[in-house]
């Protein structure tokens, strides 16, 4: 059985799915509540689609 490849969501996309402000996601990342993957020189946040799904299920 093949493992599902999770796509990465930009912070605005993740915020829309969770119906929160992007700043809320930044705060949650700092608190360790919903960790982001940092990419690029600027350290842009990306969120795994599967992590977003798990987070919504746990609420």
N, C-alpha and C positions, 0 to 999 in steps of 0.2 A: 504494500500500500504506500503510495507516494505521500510525502508530507506537504501540507499546504504552505505555499510561499506567501508570507504576509507582505502586503504592500505598505509603504510608509506614507503617512499623511502629513502635510504641512500643518503648522500650528493653527491656521485659520480653518482648515478643513476639519481638524480634530475638534476644534471649539464649536463649529457648527453642528457636528454630530452629537456632541454632548450638551448642546444648547447653553454654552457658557462663553464668557469673554476670554479672548486669548491670554489676557493677564492672569486669569484664574488658573489656566494651564501652567503658566510660568511659576506661579506660586506653588501649585501642587508639585511641580518638578522639584523645586527647592526643598519642599517639605518631605519629598520621597513618596508622596501619595500616588502619583502617576508619573513614572520616570520617562523622560524623553531620551532619544538618541541624538547626540550632537554630531553634526556633519559640517564639513567645510572649514575654512579659516575663521569665519565669523562665529562658528559654533551654533548654526541654525538648528532649532529643535525640530525633530521629526518623531512621529508617534506610530508605533506598529498598529495596524488595523485590528489585529487580534487582541492587543492590550486594551484598546478602546472598547471592544466588544465585551471583554471580561470585566472591565470597569463598570460598564452599564449594567451588566448582569448582577454585579455584587451590590449595587445601590438599592 
